[in-house]
């Protein structure tokens, strides 16, 4: 049932971005400019990083939220590129911690250049982003990006600290993804509001919208680790499980499937590098107890909250695009 729901054909991102296509093209140009450096190694790795565009949801959120308030300037392009660069830096560090071999269907930077160079590049991108944000004519933007970068790293630290801990509670999991993922969604939306001279109340609405959308996005991401297709995902399925990451499907299973299966899962997870057979046994347990359905329902809850939140703004083409993003998030396959 869950797999069928996830595989329903949903709105295409290109359709959702239709009214901001020119802006998104400009963001891509800006990212390519960020890749340029007199340092050949930085230029080489940065070009490699940005060769595949990904979903660009975070930059699109910033652009759409600024246009909710009829923003006419150009700074949204630069700041959208900075938001995407922070996201990229976080993925680089994430791959080092998880020892991930692939990202978006290609070798991870960590796998291609090694951990020492990769951690330095991640640091470089974070610092460069904050430095470039100082050019903004909106002082609040620098504070937002600084605070969010710290929150994302805090979430990463918490996740690593709780890695392999079978007593992780759902609230702990939600706190981690709120910091690691949803905080950048919120920041993108908030900065869009700042550019558009939104009121404090309107800013808070945008923050709330981004947070709920980001949490829904990450829950679906974690669900796809159990239900997705390796070719579509661009990385091995059950990679989170292999890396010791305890996500919602497993949390539900451990708390709702009796002592016998809890003990069985604990035994199977003793080895960090899970064999294929062990992975399949855990997957069979998770599939049999309603954990996947529960996880999808949780993603739906946060998705619905985000839709209700954005509906508080007057109807417009940009509000409609924002309101469709929660549906896309629920139906995505990668």
VOTIVEX-363364 format. One record per residue: x, y, z of N, C-alpha, C, O in turn; residue number from 0. Coordinates in pm, whole numbers. Atoms other than C-alpha are relative to their C-alpha. Last residue first. Layout:
# VOTIVEX-363364
BAVEX nxx nyy nzz caxx cayy cazz cxx cyy czz oxx oyy ozz i
BAVEX X Y Z X Y Z X Y Z X Y Z NUM $
...
END
This chain:
# VOTIVEX-363364
BAVEX nxx nyy nzz caxx cayy cazz cxx cyy czz oxx oyy ozz i
BAVEX -144 -13 -23 1387 976 -491 28 131 70 144 162 99 333 $
BAVEX -60 134 -2 1038 831 -544 152 5 19 219 -97 23 332 $
BAVEX -129 15 67 838 1144 -469 55 -141 17 22 -211 112 331 $
BAVEX 7 94 111 470 1119 -383 135 -27 -66 144 -108 -159 330 $
BAVEX 60 128 -39 472 1274 -36 9 -105 -109 20 -224 -81 329 $
BAVEX -87 63 -99 715 1552 -129 -53 -138 38 25 -233 50 328 $
BAVEX -116 55 72 515 1637 -440 90 -78 95 136 -188 62 327 $
BAVEX 48 119 73 200 1675 -232 115 -66 -76 126 -188 -79 326 $
BAVEX 22 111 -93 380 1906 13 -49 -127 -68 -13 -238 -26 325 $
BAVEX -125 67 -39 512 2111 -284 -21 -111 102 43 -216 90 324 $
BAVEX -14 128 69 164 2184 -420 125 -77 41 133 -199 22 323 $
BAVEX 100 93 -55 87 2457 -164 8 -137 -66 -37 -236 -7 322 $
BAVEX -45 41 -134 411 2638 -254 -95 -104 59 -51 -198 124 321 $
BAVEX -118 85 20 309 2642 -620 52 -51 133 88 -168 145 320 $
BAVEX 47 130 50 -37 2772 -526 116 -96 -23 105 -215 5 319 $
BAVEX 54 74 -114 118 3048 -315 -46 -138 -44 -26 -236 28 318 $
BAVEX -115 42 -81 325 3150 -615 -45 -73 126 19 -169 168 317 $
BAVEX -67 113 67 29 3154 -852 116 -52 84 146 -171 83 316 $
BAVEX -82 -51 110 -167 3366 -604 69 -120 -64 66 -230 -10 315 $
BAVEX -20 87 116 -431 3314 -332 82 72 -107 57 189 -139 314 $
BAVEX 97 -20 110 -385 3531 -25 35 -88 -119 152 -117 -144 313 $
BAVEX -33 -111 88 -168 3379 251 -104 13 -111 -169 -85 -146 312 $
BAVEX 34 -125 -68 -316 3163 529 33 123 -85 -16 233 -57 311 $
BAVEX 133 -45 44 -313 2865 292 -43 130 67 -143 191 28 310 $
BAVEX -21 -88 115 61 2835 358 -132 55 -51 -136 160 -116 309 $
BAVEX -74 -120 -38 -12 2700 707 12 97 -118 -16 216 -102 308 $
BAVEX 91 -88 -73 -283 2455 606 68 133 34 5 239 34 307 $
BAVEX 101 -51 94 -55 2307 343 -97 95 69 -134 198 12 306 $
BAVEX -65 -100 85 237 2278 589 -100 60 -99 -96 180 -126 305 $
BAVEX -26 -121 -79 17 2107 848 61 110 -87 24 227 -77 304 $
BAVEX 128 -70 -13 -107 1863 583 16 128 80 -44 230 48 303 $
BAVEX 32 -56 131 250 1767 496 -129 82 7 -136 192 -47 302 $
BAVEX -80 -122 13 333 1722 863 -25 68 -134 -20 191 -143 301 $
BAVEX 40 -95 -105 46 1477 906 76 131 -15 15 239 -12 300 $
BAVEX 125 -65 42 116 1306 573 -44 106 100 -91 214 62 299 $
BAVEX -40 -95 104 476 1233 679 -122 78 -50 -114 198 -75 298 $
BAVEX -68 -110 -70 338 1075 996 44 107 -101 28 227 -76 297 $
BAVEX 104 -81 -64 94 867 789 61 119 74 5 229 73 296 $
BAVEX 62 -81 105 384 745 574 -108 92 58 -119 207 17 295 $
BAVEX -97 -102 40 572 633 884 -59 91 -107 -43 213 -101 294 $
BAVEX -5 -100 -107 267 450 1022 93 115 -40 61 232 -19 293 $
BAVEX 125 -77 7 215 269 691 0 113 103 -43 225 75 292 $
BAVEX -10 -83 120 582 164 685 -125 87 -17 -115 203 -55 291 $
BAVEX -95 -110 -21 569 45 1046 7 92 -121 17 214 -105 290 $
BAVEX 65 -130 17 250 -159 995 92 119 16 47 233 15 289 $
BAVEX 67 -48 -122 393 -478 1145 -66 137 -11 -106 195 90 288 $
BAVEX 111 85 -47 502 -703 857 -84 62 111 -186 5 148 287 $
BAVEX 113 1 93 717 -465 654 -124 -67 57 -236 -41 13 286 $
BAVEX 55 -136 9 951 -390 944 -124 3 -89 -221 74 -60 285 $
BAVEX 63 -31 -129 1005 -761 1014 -70 135 -6 -185 149 36 284 $
BAVEX 120 83 -11 1071 -841 647 -77 30 130 -200 37 130 283 $
BAVEX 101 -58 88 1313 -549 623 -131 -77 7 -239 -18 7 282 $
BAVEX 51 -119 -69 1505 -677 925 -111 63 -83 -214 105 -29 281 $
BAVEX 75 47 -116 1539 -1019 763 -62 118 77 -177 113 119 280 $
BAVEX 129 51 46 1637 -865 430 -87 -49 116 -209 -35 113 279 $
BAVEX 83 -112 44 1911 -659 590 -140 -46 -38 -240 15 0 278 $
BAVEX 45 -68 -122 2047 -962 773 -90 118 -35 -190 142 33 277 $
BAVEX 98 87 -65 2066 -1159 447 -59 65 125 -179 57 148 276 $
BAVEX 126 -8 75 2239 -876 266 -110 -81 67 -225 -37 73 275 $
BAVEX 3 86 118 2510 -861 533 -139 11 -64 -236 49 1 274 $
BAVEX 104 102 10 2503 -565 766 13 -80 -128 27 -24 -237 273 $
BAVEX 15 27 143 2831 -382 817 -97 -117 -19 -59 -233 -14 272 $
BAVEX 20 -128 68 2782 -249 1170 -22 -20 -149 -111 40 -209 271 $
BAVEX -106 -27 97 2742 -600 1312 -31 127 -75 -138 139 -135 270 $
BAVEX -127 1 -74 2528 -608 1623 117 31 -91 214 97 -52 269 $
BAVEX -68 -129 12 2229 -503 1413 133 6 75 199 111 77 268 $
BAVEX -37 -22 140 2106 -860 1359 83 127 -18 169 134 -106 267 $
BAVEX -103 98 35 2110 -936 1732 52 26 -142 172 20 -167 266 $
BAVEX -122 -37 -74 1921 -618 1815 115 -93 -36 229 -48 -52 265 $
BAVEX -58 -114 70 1667 -697 1543 132 42 66 229 73 -3 264 $
BAVEX -53 51 127 1603 -1041 1694 69 113 -79 176 94 -136 263 $
BAVEX -124 72 -29 1568 -897 2044 66 -48 -129 189 -45 -142 262 $
BAVEX -95 -102 -44 1310 -645 1921 137 -65 26 241 -11 -13 261 $
BAVEX -54 -65 120 1140 -924 1727 99 111 35 194 136 -38 260 $
BAVEX -73 98 81 1101 -1133 2043 64 65 -122 183 44 -150 259 $
BAVEX -138 20 -48 1016 -844 2272 80 -92 -90 200 -74 -107 258 $
BAVEX -27 104 -99 705 -737 2083 148 -20 31 235 24 -44 257 $
BAVEX 2 134 60 647 -550 1759 45 -109 98 91 -215 56 256 $
BAVEX 136 54 20 540 -205 1874 -5 -144 -50 -112 -193 -85 255 $
BAVEX 92 -34 -110 838 -17 2018 -135 -69 -10 -214 -63 85 254 $
BAVEX -60 34 -129 1116 -168 1807 -96 22 117 -87 -46 219 253 $
BAVEX -11 145 -12 900 -159 1495 52 -41 137 -3 -132 200 252 $
BAVEX 135 54 -18 804 207 1539 5 -151 24 -62 -202 113 251 $
BAVEX 44 -43 -134 1167 306 1589 -138 -56 30 -163 -107 139 250 $
BAVEX -63 91 -97 1265 97 1283 -42 36 143 -62 -53 225 249 $
BAVEX 52 136 17 1017 274 1054 56 -98 103 -17 -183 155 248 $
BAVEX 135 25 -51 1107 611 1215 -54 -141 -25 -114 -198 66 247 $
BAVEX 104 -90 51 1483 612 1162 -139 -51 40 -152 -155 103 246 $
BAVEX 129 55 -45 1771 456 1355 -109 100 -39 -124 205 24 245 $
BAVEX 96 -109 -20 2088 532 1161 -136 -58 33 -193 -135 -45 244 $
BAVEX 37 -11 -141 2343 255 1216 -101 109 31 -127 139 147 243 $
BAVEX -86 -100 -65 2512 301 877 -36 23 146 22 109 211 242 $
BAVEX -138 50 0 2365 -21 739 95 93 73 197 50 128 241 $
BAVEX -6 111 -95 2018 96 841 143 -53 12 191 -81 122 240 $
BAVEX 11 -59 -134 2062 425 661 17 -107 107 88 -88 205 239 $
BAVEX -131 -56 -33 2191 238 352 -3 66 138 96 61 211 238 $
BAVEX -37 38 -136 1877 24 349 138 53 39 203 0 130 237 $
BAVEX 110 1 -96 1854 80 -28 52 -54 133 151 -128 136 236 $
BAVEX 55 130 -41 2184 150 -205 -119 17 95 -119 107 179 235 $
BAVEX -83 54 -108 2228 498 -359 -63 -132 43 -179 -156 13 234 $
BAVEX -139 -40 24 2100 682 -666 94 -42 111 208 3 117 233 $
BAVEX -53 -77 -112 1744 661 -537 141 53 -25 179 158 28 232 $
BAVEX 71 -127 -7 1603 555 -874 57 89 108 74 210 89 231 $
BAVEX -32 -76 121 1861 283 -932 -63 138 3 -1 236 -36 230 $
BAVEX -139 -48 -5 1837 160 -573 36 87 -121 104 189 -106 229 $
BAVEX -77 76 98 1457 138 -575 140 60 -9 156 181 -21 228 $
BAVEX -41 -53 130 1270 265 -273 76 -99 -86 103 -213 -47 227 $
BAVEX 95 35 107 1072 100 7 49 35 -140 -12 -7 -238 226 $
BAVEX 58 135 -15 1307 81 308 -81 -42 -123 -90 -161 -152 225 $
BAVEX -112 89 -28 1538 377 238 -46 -145 16 30 -238 -7 224 $
BAVEX -51 50 128 1232 540 82 122 -90 17 151 -172 -69 223 $
BAVEX 88 109 43 1085 568 431 50 -62 -130 46 -184 -147 222 $
BAVEX -33 116 -83 1383 771 549 -88 -120 -35 -44 -234 -25 221 $
BAVEX -136 42 35 1344 1015 261 38 -126 75 95 -219 18 220 $
BAVEX 13 74 126 968 1027 325 137 -50 -46 148 -162 -96 219 $
BAVEX 68 126 -34 1038 1124 686 -16 -86 -125 8 -207 -122 218 $
BAVEX -99 92 -56 1292 1380 562 -63 -133 40 0 -237 26 217 $
BAVEX -99 38 101 1045 1555 330 97 -105 54 125 -205 -12 216 $
BAVEX 67 95 89 767 1557 592 98 -53 -104 100 -173 -133 215 $
BAVEX 14 124 -78 1005 1722 839 -66 -107 -85 -23 -223 -84 214 $
BAVEX -130 64 -14 1107 1978 577 -6 -130 78 62 -227 43 213 $
BAVEX -34 57 130 747 2063 485 131 -77 9 143 -187 -46 212 $
BAVEX 87 117 21 657 2109 851 29 -68 -133 26 -191 -143 211 $
BAVEX -33 104 -98 957 2337 910 -82 -126 -25 -27 -236 -32 210 $
BAVEX -125 66 39 910 2535 591 37 -115 92 84 -219 48 209 $
BAVEX 23 73 126 545 2613 667 125 -80 -39 117 -199 -69 208 $
BAVEX 81 117 -36 626 2709 1027 -27 -87 -123 -20 -209 -115 207 $
BAVEX -88 89 -77 903 2944 916 -72 -130 32 -16 -239 17 206 $
BAVEX -91 62 96 672 3095 654 95 -98 67 124 -205 13 205 $
BAVEX 81 93 80 401 3156 915 89 -74 -99 78 -195 -117 204 $
BAVEX 22 119 -85 661 3309 1147 -85 -104 -72 -63 -224 -55 203 $
BAVEX -126 76 -8 772 3547 872 -19 -129 77 28 -235 36 202 $
BAVEX -13 70 128 410 3649 814 129 -81 -6 130 -191 -60 201 $
BAVEX 99 108 1 369 3732 1185 12 -81 -130 7 -204 -127 200 $
BAVEX -52 105 -87 695 3930 1182 -96 -119 2 -53 -234 1 199 $
BAVEX 13 -34 -142 567 4127 882 56 -115 83 80 -223 30 198 $
BAVEX 112 62 -71 704 4043 540 -6 51 143 96 90 200 197 $
BAVEX 47 -88 -108 944 4288 376 -125 -54 68 -218 22 98 196 $
BAVEX 128 -59 38 970 4074 61 -59 93 104 -174 135 93 195 $
BAVEX -19 -76 124 1339 4005 114 -127 74 -41 -123 184 -95 194 $
BAVEX -81 -118 -35 1267 3903 475 20 89 -123 7 211 -115 193 $
BAVEX 87 -99 -65 988 3673 357 74 128 35 21 238 19 192 $
BAVEX 90 -50 105 1220 3492 115 -93 107 56 -118 208 -9 191 $
BAVEX -79 -98 75 1472 3470 400 -82 57 -116 -74 176 -145 190 $
BAVEX -12 -123 -78 1207 3301 615 76 108 -76 35 224 -77 189 $
BAVEX 130 -68 1 1122 3043 350 8 134 71 -44 235 23 188 $
BAVEX 26 -42 138 1485 2947 293 -130 79 -8 -137 184 -73 187 $
BAVEX -86 -115 28 1549 2940 669 -25 55 -140 -32 176 -160 186 $
BAVEX 54 -117 -70 1252 2712 730 79 125 -33 21 231 -58 185 $
BAVEX 126 -31 69 1371 2462 468 -60 128 59 -100 218 -13 184 $
BAVEX -41 -68 123 1717 2485 625 -120 33 -88 -122 136 -155 183 $
BAVEX -47 -135 -33 1574 2408 971 43 77 -126 22 198 -133 182 $
BAVEX 109 -98 4 1372 2115 836 48 142 25 -12 237 -25 181 $
BAVEX 63 -21 130 1674 1902 747 -97 117 0 -85 209 -81 180 $
BAVEX -84 36 113 1926 1857 1027 -58 40 -135 14 86 -223 179 $
BAVEX -124 -77 6 1750 2045 1308 76 -26 -131 119 69 -198 178 $
BAVEX 38 -142 -6 1394 1919 1259 125 86 -15 124 185 -89 177 $
BAVEX 32 -40 137 1538 1585 1149 -51 144 -7 -39 209 -110 176 $
BAVEX -116 7 89 1715 1544 1483 -35 50 -139 37 132 -195 175 $
BAVEX -88 -112 -34 1422 1665 1694 121 3 -92 164 110 -136 174 $
BAVEX 60 -122 56 1186 1428 1513 86 123 29 95 214 -53 173 $
BAVEX -11 6 146 1417 1133 1587 -53 128 -63 11 186 -150 172 $
BAVEX -142 -23 28 1443 1227 1953 25 4 -151 98 90 -202 171 $
BAVEX -24 -143 -22 1062 1260 1974 147 36 -26 176 145 -75 170 $
BAVEX 49 -74 116 1024 915 1817 28 150 15 60 217 -83 169 $
BAVEX 145 -23 0 1240 765 2090 -39 81 -124 44 146 -187 168 $
BAVEX 36 -132 52 1590 622 2040 -152 12 -7 -220 -74 -63 167 $
BAVEX 95 -64 -91 1623 311 2257 -37 142 -44 -100 216 31 166 $
BAVEX 134 53 26 1782 104 1980 -105 58 94 -223 24 82 165 $
BAVEX 71 6 -128 2096 320 1989 -145 -43 -24 -224 34 -80 164 $
BAVEX 2 137 -50 2291 236 1670 -73 -17 133 -82 -129 183 163 $
BAVEX -15 104 101 2373 602 1605 5 -139 64 83 -163 156 162 $
BAVEX 104 101 -22 2251 819 1894 7 -114 -102 -79 -202 -101 161 $
BAVEX -6 44 -140 2571 1027 1911 -99 -114 26 -70 -206 102 160 $
BAVEX -118 86 -12 2584 1046 1530 10 -57 141 43 -175 159 159 $
BAVEX 26 124 74 2228 1176 1514 117 -97 14 98 -216 35 158 $
BAVEX 96 80 -77 2294 1429 1789 -28 -134 -68 -37 -238 -3 157 $
BAVEX -69 52 -119 2607 1555 1612 -93 -90 82 -52 -196 128 156 $
BAVEX -93 104 47 2422 1589 1280 73 -64 118 89 -186 122 155 $
BAVEX 81 117 35 2140 1779 1452 86 -116 -46 60 -231 -10 154 $
BAVEX 47 58 -127 2392 2014 1613 -84 -125 -26 -69 -226 43 153 $
BAVEX -115 76 -53 2553 2066 1271 -36 -64 134 6 -176 163 152 $
BAVEX -19 118 85 2215 2164 1127 115 -86 52 104 -209 56 151 $
BAVEX 106 97 -30 2142 2397 1419 18 -129 -81 -1 -239 -29 150 $
BAVEX -29 58 -132 2479 2574 1381 -103 -107 36 -68 -212 90 149 $
BAVEX -118 86 17 2422 2626 1007 35 -69 131 66 -188 133 148 $
BAVEX 46 124 63 2072 2757 1085 117 -97 -21 102 -217 0 147 $
BAVEX 76 80 -97 2199 3016 1332 -39 -136 -58 -29 -238 10 146 $
BAVEX -91 43 -106 2464 3146 1092 -70 -92 99 -19 -198 134 145 $
BAVEX -87 104 56 2224 3154 797 99 -53 103 130 -172 105 144 $
BAVEX 81 120 31 1958 3342 995 91 -113 -48 82 -226 1 143 $
BAVEX 33 65 -126 2210 3587 1143 -78 -129 -23 -55 -229 45 142 $
BAVEX -124 57 -53 2352 3670 801 -27 -76 128 24 -187 147 141 $
BAVEX -32 120 76 2002 3719 659 125 -69 55 128 -192 66 140 $
BAVEX 65 115 -64 1902 3966 932 39 -131 -66 43 -236 0 139 $
BAVEX -85 55 -107 2157 4217 798 -58 -124 66 17 -210 113 138 $
BAVEX 92 34 -109 1951 4261 475 82 -65 112 109 -185 105 137 $
BAVEX 47 -129 -52 2167 4440 216 -101 -20 112 -158 77 163 136 $
BAVEX 144 -27 4 2344 4109 166 -32 137 57 31 182 153 135 $
BAVEX 28 -96 106 2720 4116 102 -148 40 -4 -184 136 -71 134 $
BAVEX -27 -134 -54 2778 3952 441 -23 108 -104 -36 226 -70 133 $
BAVEX 128 -54 -50 2609 3643 294 19 140 58 -78 216 69 132 $
BAVEX 74 -61 111 2925 3583 91 -132 62 47 -180 158 -13 131 $
BAVEX -73 -117 46 3126 3525 410 -75 73 -112 -85 195 -111 130 $
BAVEX 22 -104 -100 2863 3291 554 70 129 -43 16 238 -25 129 $
BAVEX 141 -41 6 2868 3090 232 -28 113 99 -91 212 64 128 $
BAVEX 16 -85 117 3249 3082 215 -143 53 -9 -166 169 -44 127 $
BAVEX -61 -129 -30 3265 2950 570 -17 98 -116 -45 216 -95 126 $
BAVEX 73 -67 -108 3018 2668 505 53 142 22 -23 238 27 125 $
BAVEX 129 -43 55 3176 2583 169 -85 71 105 -149 172 76 124 $
BAVEX -22 -113 92 3528 2575 315 -133 54 -52 -154 176 -55 123 $
BAVEX -26 -118 -84 3420 2352 604 14 125 -87 -39 231 -55 122 $
BAVEX 127 -31 -67 3272 2103 357 13 124 87 -73 212 85 121 $
BAVEX 85 -65 100 3590 2125 149 -136 37 60 -189 145 33 120 $
BAVEX -48 -136 20 3804 2055 454 -86 75 -101 -112 194 -85 119 $
BAVEX 42 -76 -118 3593 1752 542 45 145 -12 -26 236 30 118 $
BAVEX 144 -23 0 3630 1625 186 -46 82 120 -128 172 106 117 $
BAVEX 32 -108 93 4007 1667 161 -148 36 11 -185 154 6 116 $
BAVEX -73 -119 -43 4061 1456 472 -32 121 -87 -66 228 -36 115 $
BAVEX 61 -77 -108 3784 1205 401 72 129 37 6 227 74 114 $
BAVEX -45 37 -134 3900 1079 60 -51 95 107 -87 209 77 113 $
BAVEX -118 -76 -40 3879 1230 -288 52 -33 140 159 14 179 112 $
BAVEX -86 -35 114 3637 1001 -475 130 69 43 234 46 -17 111 $
BAVEX -53 120 65 3463 819 -190 104 34 -106 199 -42 -128 110 $
BAVEX -76 78 -99 3424 1133 23 64 -122 -65 181 -151 -41 109 $
BAVEX -129 -70 -6 3312 1336 -279 94 -76 95 214 -88 70 108 $
BAVEX -4 -111 -94 3037 1076 -323 138 65 -4 236 1 -43 107 $
BAVEX -87 15 -116 3047 866 -636 -8 122 90 -8 235 42 106 $
BAVEX -142 -5 35 2748 924 -861 83 -20 127 31 -13 238 105 $
BAVEX -35 89 109 2379 831 -845 144 4 -45 181 -67 -138 104 $
BAVEX 68 -39 124 2269 1129 -639 49 -81 -120 61 -29 -231 103 $
BAVEX 91 -110 -26 2527 1048 -367 -57 44 -136 17 78 -227 102 $
BAVEX 71 -64 112 2729 728 -356 -91 111 50 -142 108 162 101 $
BAVEX -75 13 125 2998 567 -137 -65 78 -114 4 121 -207 100 $
BAVEX 84 28 117 2865 675 200 83 1 -128 168 88 -147 99 $
BAVEX -87 76 90 3107 652 495 -75 -41 -126 -59 -152 -176 98 $
BAVEX 67 127 33 2820 769 717 86 -92 -87 48 -206 -112 97 $
BAVEX 41 65 -124 3023 1044 886 -56 -140 -29 -28 -236 43 96 $
BAVEX -123 40 -72 3197 1138 561 -37 -81 124 20 -187 149 95 $
BAVEX -58 116 68 2870 1131 366 128 -48 67 158 -167 67 94 $
BAVEX 85 116 -26 2700 1363 617 63 -126 -59 67 -231 6 93 $
BAVEX -34 45 -135 2989 1611 597 -78 -128 36 -24 -219 99 92 $
BAVEX -141 41 1 2945 1637 221 42 -55 136 102 -162 145 91 $
BAVEX -2 135 60 2566 1646 253 142 -55 -3 164 -174 19 90 $
BAVEX 52 93 -100 2590 1942 494 1 -144 -52 27 -238 24 89 $
BAVEX -103 18 -104 2816 2131 254 -45 -101 104 34 -183 151 88 $
BAVEX -104 85 58 2563 2074 -26 111 -28 102 159 -140 112 87 $
BAVEX 54 136 11 2279 2214 185 107 -97 -51 122 -207 1 86 $
BAVEX 3 52 -138 2491 2517 273 -53 -143 1 1 -229 70 85 $
BAVEX -139 32 -35 2560 2562 -99 11 -52 143 87 -145 170 84 $
BAVEX -33 129 62 2188 2539 -179 144 -42 33 172 -161 47 83 $
BAVEX 78 104 -70 2112 2817 70 34 -139 -55 51 -234 21 82 $
BAVEX -65 22 -130 2392 3027 -77 -70 -109 80 -5 -193 142 81 $
BAVEX -122 78 26 2252 2981 -428 75 -28 130 132 -135 146 80 $
BAVEX 45 136 31 1912 3098 -305 118 -92 -27 119 -208 15 79 $
BAVEX 28 66 -128 2081 3399 -146 -52 -142 -20 -27 -229 63 78 $
BAVEX -125 19 -75 2238 3507 -477 -25 -79 129 49 -173 160 77 $
BAVEX -79 97 77 1916 3463 -672 126 -36 77 157 -154 96 76 $
BAVEX 52 134 -27 1701 3632 -405 77 -108 -75 84 -222 -31 75 $
BAVEX -79 64 -105 1925 3938 -428 -47 -142 31 29 -223 85 74 $
BAVEX -81 109 55 1782 4036 -765 71 -81 109 132 -184 80 73 $
BAVEX -144 -13 9 1500 4273 -665 69 -122 -60 4 -208 -119 72 $
BAVEX -42 -33 136 1129 4273 -746 152 5 -18 201 26 -129 71 $
BAVEX -139 -48 -2 973 4108 -440 50 18 -143 31 -69 -228 70 $
BAVEX -27 -80 120 597 4074 -494 140 62 2 159 175 -42 69 $
BAVEX 10 -140 -42 531 3955 -137 42 94 -114 75 211 -92 68 $
BAVEX 128 -13 -69 459 3594 -236 -27 146 34 -142 191 39 67 $
BAVEX 98 -47 98 751 3645 -472 -142 2 56 -231 64 -3 66 $
BAVEX -26 -142 26 999 3623 -185 -107 57 -94 -148 172 -81 65 $
BAVEX 43 -76 -117 837 3297 -74 26 150 -18 -52 233 29 64 $
BAVEX 146 -7 -5 864 3151 -423 -50 84 117 -145 161 103 63 $
BAVEX 50 -80 112 1234 3236 -458 -152 18 9 -202 130 -2 62 $
BAVEX -39 -139 -22 1327 3109 -112 -57 91 -109 -111 197 -81 61 $
BAVEX 78 -53 -111 1128 2790 -156 32 147 24 -58 228 44 60 $
BAVEX 134 -29 52 1283 2731 -498 -90 57 108 -171 147 82 59 $
BAVEX -2 -126 74 1631 2762 -346 -138 39 -54 -175 157 -52 58 $
BAVEX -29 -108 -94 1539 2492 -90 13 135 -71 -47 233 -26 57 $
BAVEX 120 -42 -72 1369 2260 -338 27 121 88 -55 213 95 56 $
BAVEX -6 -145 -23 1669 2247 -572 -124 52 71 -170 163 44 55 $
BAVEX 136 -54 1 1565 1895 -675 -4 151 15 -97 216 -33 54 $
BAVEX 88 42 -109 1908 1770 -777 -135 68 -8 -174 118 -114 53 $
BAVEX 73 -109 -67 2124 1983 -1009 -86 -45 118 -113 36 206 52 $
BAVEX 137 51 -1 2387 1729 -1104 -84 94 86 -53 118 203 51 $
BAVEX 30 45 136 2716 1896 -1205 -141 -58 -10 -203 -51 -116 50 $
BAVEX 116 -68 55 2718 2096 -880 -35 -44 -142 -117 20 -208 49 $
BAVEX 113 -4 -92 2945 1869 -682 -126 54 -65 -235 1 -44 48 $
BAVEX 54 136 -12 3184 1790 -968 -127 -2 85 -223 -71 53 47 $
BAVEX 64 26 129 3233 2161 -1037 -65 -138 1 -176 -155 -48 46 $
BAVEX 122 -79 1 3304 2213 -667 -78 -21 -129 -201 -32 -128 45 $
BAVEX 99 67 -84 3554 1926 -666 -133 75 -2 -239 13 -6 44 $
BAVEX 31 133 53 3752 2058 -964 -111 -67 81 -206 -120 23 43 $
BAVEX 78 -17 124 3738 2425 -860 -45 -136 -54 -159 -152 -97 42 $
BAVEX 132 -49 -40 3852 2341 -505 -90 13 -123 -207 -26 -119 41 $
BAVEX 70 110 -68 4137 2129 -642 -141 42 42 -236 -33 23 40 $
BAVEX 46 101 96 4243 2392 -895 -78 -113 65 -175 -163 8 39 $
BAVEX -50 127 -53 4259 2676 -640 -56 -113 -86 -177 -137 -86 38 $
BAVEX -140 12 47 4200 2987 -851 67 -127 51 168 -172 -3 37 $
BAVEX -99 -32 -103 3831 2919 -784 139 -8 -61 164 -94 -146 36 $
BAVEX -126 -53 52 3513 2884 -986 94 40 114 52 102 212 35 $
BAVEX -94 110 23 3247 2661 -837 136 48 -48 235 -25 -40 34 $
BAVEX -56 40 -129 3062 2959 -688 106 -108 -18 199 -120 62 33 $
BAVEX -98 -103 -35 3015 3087 -1045 69 -33 133 188 -10 149 32 $
BAVEX -118 26 83 2850 2756 -1133 110 104 26 229 73 22 31 $
BAVEX -69 114 -59 2616 2805 -839 125 -36 -80 227 -74 -23 30 $
BAVEX -69 -49 -120 2525 3151 -968 79 -113 66 191 -91 113 29 $
BAVEX -115 -78 46 2443 3011 -1311 83 49 118 206 48 114 28 $
BAVEX -99 96 52 2219 2749 -1149 126 72 -48 238 25 -24 27 $
BAVEX -62 64 -118 2044 3022 -947 106 -100 -45 214 -107 14 26 $
BAVEX -99 -95 -51 1986 3216 -1270 71 -56 124 190 -33 144 25 $
BAVEX -114 5 93 1814 2913 -1420 112 93 45 230 60 32 24 $
BAVEX -72 123 -31 1596 2897 -1107 120 -21 -94 223 -73 -53 23 $
BAVEX -71 -19 -126 1497 3262 -1154 84 -123 34 199 -109 76 22 $
BAVEX -112 -91 26 1410 3207 -1518 83 22 125 206 27 119 21 $
BAVEX -105 69 77 1202 2901 -1428 121 91 -24 235 48 -7 20 $
BAVEX -127 -57 -49 1005 3085 -1157 118 -61 -76 232 -59 -27 19 $
BAVEX 9 -146 -9 656 3044 -1302 129 65 50 142 187 47 18 $
BAVEX 25 -66 129 725 2690 -1416 3 150 4 61 214 -83 17 $
BAVEX -94 -111 14 881 2573 -1087 -26 84 -125 49 178 -153 16 $
BAVEX 11 -84 -120 584 2355 -996 89 123 -10 56 230 43 15 $
BAVEX 130 -68 5 570 2221 -1351 -16 96 117 -64 208 101 14 $
BAVEX -12 -101 105 943 2148 -1349 -131 77 -16 -131 196 -46 13 $
BAVEX -62 -120 -55 894 1974 -1016 13 110 -104 1 228 -71 12 $
BAVEX -141 -8 33 649 1733 -1178 58 129 56 -7 234 54 11 $
BAVEX -36 -120 72 320 1689 -997 151 0 -24 230 -31 64 10 $
BAVEX 35 -128 -61 266 1335 -885 38 115 -90 85 96 -202 9 $
BAVEX -58 -111 76 255 995 -1050 -46 131 60 -166 158 66 8 $
BAVEX 100 -73 76 171 748 -779 68 114 -75 157 180 -22 7 $
BAVEX -29 8 143 481 553 -678 -106 65 -87 -95 63 -209 6 $
BAVEX -121 -74 32 474 658 -315 26 5 -149 89 99 -200 5 $
BAVEX 24 -143 -23 114 551 -275 121 82 -42 107 188 -103 4 $
BAVEX 88 -47 106 182 212 -433 -26 149 13 -29 221 -87 3 $
BAVEX -79 -5 123 483 158 -205 -85 54 -115 -38 136 -194 2 $
BAVEX -87 -118 -7 270 247 98 79 16 -129 89 126 -182 1 $
BAVEX 82 -120 0 0 0 0 86 126 0 66 217 -80 0 $
END
